[in-house]
Amino acid sequence: MKSLLLGALLLLTSGQSVNFFSLKQDVEIGSVASKEAEQALPLIRDGNLNRYFRSIGQRIMRSPSLPTLQYRFRIVNSKELNSLGFPGGSIYVNRGLIEVAANDAEVAAILAHEIGHVAARHGTAQLSRQLLVQAPISIAAGLPTGDAWKDQLTRLGISFGVDAPFLRYSADQEAEANVMAVRLLSEARFDPNGLRSLLEKVNEVQTAEGGRSPVFVFNHPQSENLLLEIADEIDRISSPRQRLASASVDFKAFHAALVKVASPDVDKAAHSEIPADTISPVFVHPQDFYRLSYPQGWLVTRTPPNGGIIAPVDGVQTSLAGNDVTRGAMFDLLDVTGSERPLTLEQATNRLIVYLRQRNQSIQDPNTLRIVPGAQSQTLLSDEPALRTIMIGKSTATQSAEIVWVVTRLYYKSLFYMVFVAPEEEFPTYQPIFEQMIHSVRLR
């Protein structure tokens, strides 16, 4: 087992691709994840719009080089520029990204890129790397079969659905997906330049919004030489007879109908992610800097001037040393001024973690409140970039192992943070509640 672990870790540090899942498990994982995603995503169900969109995807998926999968293509009624491709073949594209497209080739480029990720099995490769750093002993013993893989991932705090960490790819995976997309577009007789022109438009949106990156850029980090790499691949495979991009009659009808679809109300969309029977009361900062929802029956303790603790009745144990949260959430604003230069989100998060460790009564124990290597992923909090850091700790009240989520987002000259805690064996029960609380946060 020791030699197997060493070999696996060498694979990780060398940057080589590693995947411990089978193609069958890709389908199983994607099925679970897409079902969770569809509970939160406002899908467009217009038959004519979906018929055109599916026809583009089906034309691409006829490529003989693709693995045999049941690809599904869905349009999400969101103006955010983003797309998601789950393992196994379920692909969701926001209308905001589709509306940027000017012709059939650019719509095809979006789908070809996501198909590339799915076909290259980047999602479960990301999962494998995460498991390798979080649970190497389990990997050495062999992956669980049947549905046990989900229990294992859930115990480690790995979420599914639209915020699944395995949907954020590496720059190398992006490059591979782009190369594959160019080939797929060419094989399907679409102009592969559609990929280059589409990504140029995404970059233009980022520049126009003052550097605020679209969600697509966070999930699909591109290299500095992105457009040059795509151009080289196009030059390498394109033939002189390659059909140039143009807007077909079908595309024009599709695009005209899409822009007329009513956008979902933002507030209603936000609340639709939170089942009314689970989350309903709202905590509001005294000056309305932020607000968040929490479960009925949970107790609220304000920690002036800017924070609070929300936990079930048995979630906080009080001692002479103060409150020890064994189940529940803590949140506050941390002052991150004082440096010559503004801190990045990563630097501010590191400062917070030092602060949290200093507050922990068992800091002498090096195994208390430690970061799980590799278990830090980018996400969104109130529509802005955020970090989710997974930690393992030991309750000072019960001395039992607990899982800690730390979610952080820069907010003016401070860091807004949320700390979610639950015993390791109970974390799967609390995880959906914690996810709902994260999604409910609105910062002014």
N, C-alpha and C positions, 0 to 999 in steps of 0.2 A: 504494500500500500504506500509506503514511504517513497519508493521509486516512482510510482504512478503519480503521486502528488507533485513530486519534483518535476517530472516530465510535463505535467499540465501547467505548472507555474512557468516553466521555461517557454512553453507555447504562448502564454499570456504576455510575458515580458518581451518576447521577440516580435510581437505584433502580428503573428500569423493568425489566420482565421481558424476558429475552433467552433464546432457545433456538436453538442451532445444529444441533440434531439433528432428524431427520425422525421421523414417527410409526413408520415401519418400523424405524428405529434404536432407538426406545424399546423395541420388542418384542425386538430382538436383544440390547440391553443388559440388559433385564429377564430374558431367558432365561438368559444367562450368570450374572448375579448370583444368581438364584433357585436355580440348580443348585449354586452354591458354598454358598449358605445352607443348602440341604437336607442337605449333608454334615455340618453342625454342629448343626442343629435337631432335637430329638427330637419327631418328629411323632406325633400320635395318629391311628391308622389304623382305629379302630373304625367300621364301616360305618354303623351307626345314628346315631352322633354326627355324622359327616361329612354324612350325608344331610340332617339338619335344618339344619346350619350352611350347607350349600350352597344349600338352598331359600330361606333368608333372603337370601343374596347374589344369587341369581338373580332374586328378586322385585325387588330394587333395580336390578339392571343392565338391566332391561327399559325403563328410561327412554329416550325417543327423543332426549334431549339429550346422551346419552353417546356418545363415539366408539366405533366398532366394534372391540372388543378381546375377546380370549379370557380373561375373568377366571377366576382359580382361587382357591379359598378353602381354607385349611388351618388346623388347630388345632395349636398347639405345646404340648407337655407341659412347661410351665414356669410356676411360680407368680409370676414377675415380671410386673408390669403393663406390657405393651408390645404394640405391633402394628407390622407392617412392610408397606408397599405398594410393590412394585418396579415400575419403568416397564414398561408392557406389560400389567400386570394380575394378577400373582401376589401374593396377599395372605396374610399369615401373622399370626394373632392368638394370643397366649399365653392359656392357660386361666386364668391369674391374672386377666386383664382380663375375660374372659368370665364368670368366677364372681362378679365384682362386680355383673354385670347382674341385674336383678330381673324382667325381662319381655322379650318378643320385641322391643319397640321399642328397648330399650337394646342388645341384641345387634345389631340392625339399624343402630343409630347408629354402632357401632364400624366396621362394614363400609362404611357410607355415607361416613364420614369418610375412610377409606383409598381408597375408590373416587374420592372427590373429588380427592385428591392425584394419583392415577393419571390421571384424566380431564383434569385441569388441567396435566398433564405437569410437575409440580413437581420430580420427580427429575432429569430431564435439564435442566431449567432451572438447578438447583443445579450440575449437572455443567458446564453452559455457563459459568456465572459463575466456576467454579473454573478452567476452561481459559482463560478470558479473562485472568485475573490470572497464571496460571502459564505459559501458552504463547501470548501474543498474536500472535506471528509466525506460528505454525502456524494460528491462526484466520484471520488475514488471508490466508494462502495457500490456505485452504479445508480443510474437515475431510476426513480420509482416508475412503475408501470401503471397503466390504467389512469384513473383520475387522481392518483396520489401526487402527481407533479404539481397540480394546482394547490393542494394543501401545503406542499413544501415551499412554493413561491409565496403564498399568502403569509405563511409564518415569518418569512423574511421581510415582509412589508412591501413586496413588489406588487404594484397595482396593475389592473387591466383597464380596458376601456380607453377613452380618448386621452387620458394622461399616462398611459402605459410607458414606462421608461424605455422599453425596447423599441419604441417608435422613433426614438431620437438616434440618428445614425452617426457614424464617424465620417470624417472627410474622405477617407479611403473608400468607404462603402458608397458615398455619394458619387465619387469618381467612377466606380464600377457600374453603378446604376445609370449614370449618364452615358457611358460607353454602350451599355446594353440598349438603352433607349434609342440611341442613334441607329443601331443595327435593326432594332424592331421597327422603327419608323421607315427605314429604307426598304425592309422586306415587305411591309404593308403598303408600299408605294405612297407614303406620305413624304413630304419634303422634310428631311431631318434638320434643316435649318430652323424648323419650328421650335425645336428645343432651345436653341441659342437665343432666338428672338424672344421667347417667352421668359427665360431667365433674365434677359436684359431688362424686361419690363418689371420684373420683381425687384431688381436692383434699383430701378428708377423710383419705384414706390418707396423703397427704404430711404433713398436720398431725399425725396420730396417730404417725407415725414420727419425730417431732422435727425435721421439716424436711428429712429425707432424701427427695429427690425420686424417684418411680418413674421407671424408664427411659423410660416414655411421655412424661413431662414434658421430658426432655432431648431426645428426638427431635421432640417437638411443642411447642415453646415457645409458651405462650399469653399473650395480652395481659391487662393488669389488668382490662379491661372485658369479658373473654370472655363471661361469663354474660349480661351486659346486652346485648351485641351479638347473641347467639343469641336471646334473648327478643324483641328488636326484630324480627329476621327472622321468627321464628315468628308474631308478631302480624301481620306484614305479609302473610304468605301463607296463614295458616291460615283455614279456613272454619269456620262454626259447627257444621258437621256432621262436623268432623274426629274420627276415631275415637280415643278416649282409650286410653292404654296400659293393658294388663292382661296378666297371665301366662296364656298359653294352656295347654291340656293338653299340647301338644307341647313347649312350653318347659319345663314342670315336669318332664316325663319326661327331656328332654335334660339339664337342669341336675342332676337327681338322679343320672343316670348319669355325668355328667362329674365330679362331686365324688368319685365312687367309684373313678375311674381312679387307679392307683398313680402317684405322682410318681417320676420317675427319681432314682436315687441321685446326690447332688450330686457326689461324688468321681468316680463313673463317668461322669457327664455331662461333667465338666471334662476327663477324660482322653480321652473319645471325640472331642474336638475335635482331638486331637493324634495323628496316625498313629504307631503303635508303631514302625514301621520308620524314622521320621524323627526323632522326639523321644523320648528315653527317660531318659537320665541326669538327675539332679536336683541343682541347686545349692541348698544350704541355708545361710542366714546363720548365723554362729557362735552367735548367741543365738536363732535361729529366728524373727527378725523377719519374714523372707520366704523364699520358696523359688520356684524356677522350673525348668522343664525346658529341655533343649538337645539338639542333635543328637549322635548317636553319632560319635565320632572328633574332635569339636571339643575344643580345649585350654582349660583353665581356669586363669586366673591371678588369685589373690585380691589385692585392693588394700585392705589393712586401714585402718580397722577394719570398714567396712561394705560394701565394694564388691567388684567383680570384673570381669574381662574374659573373655569366652568367644568364641573365634574358631576358624576352621579352621586347619590347620597353617601355611598361607601367609598368614594373615590379619593378622599383626602383624609389623611391621618395627621392630627395635630400633636406636636410635642413641644418641649421647652425650646427646641432649636427652630421651630416654625412649622409651616405646613409642608407636608410631603405628599405630592400628588402621585397616587398609585394607578389611577385610571382617570383619564380626562385630558383637558387642554389648558395650557397657559399661553398668554399672549401679551405683548407689550411693545413699546418703542424703545430702542437702544440708541443713545446718542453716539454717533460715529464721527463727530467733528474732532478737531485737535490735531489732525495731520496736515502737513504742508499741501498735500494734494488730496482731492476727494478719493475715498476708498472705492475700489470696485466691489461688486456684490460678493465675490469670493472672499476678498480681504475682510469685508465687514462681517461676513458669516464666520470666518475664522476667529475674529475678535469676540463674537457672541459665544462661540463654543468655549473659548477660554473662560469667559465670564460664567458660563453655565457650570463648567468644571469647578471653578473656584467656589461656587455656591453649594456644590455637592459635598455632603458631609464626609464621604468616604474617598476623598481625593487621594488619600495616601495609597489606596489600592489602585494600581495601574490598570486593572481590568474593569474599573468602574467608569461608565459613560465614555465608551470608546467608539470612534467612528468605524463603521464597517468599510474596509477598503473597497474602493470602486463603487460604493453605493451612494453616490451623489449625482443627481440628475437635474437638468434644467426643466422648469415647468412654467406655468403662468399663474399669477395671483392678481386678481382684479385687473386682468388684461395686460399686465406688465410682466417682464422677465422676473423669475424667481428661482430659488434653489430648494430642492428637497434633499436633506441629508439624513441618512438612516444611521442610528447609533444603537449600541447595546449597553445596557446599564444594569445596576443592581439596586433594588429598592432599599433605602435606608430603614424603612419601616418593617418590611417583611423579609428582607434579605433574599428575595427571589429574583430571578432574571426578568428583565423587562426590555421591551423594544421601544425606542424613542424616535419619533419623527421630528425633525426641525425644518420648518419651512420659513424662508426668509425672502424679503423684498425691500429694496431701497425705497425710502419715502422721504423726500426732501433731504434734510441733513440728518436723518435718522434711519434706523433699520427696523422695519416692522417684522416681528417674528412670532411664530406660533410653535409651541412645543407640545406634541401629542405623546401620551404615555399610556401603556397598558402592559400587564404581565404577558410574557412571551406566549404562554398557552392560550391566553384569551384574546390576543391581538387580532386574529381573524374575525372575531365577533365585533370588535370596535372599529376595524379598518373602514367599513363602509360609512360609518358615522363621521369618522375623521375626514374622509374624502368629501363628504357633503358639506362639512363645516368649511373646508378649504375653498370649495367652489362658491360658497355663499359670501365670502369676504368681498366687501366693496370699500375701497379707500377713496377719500374725497380728492 
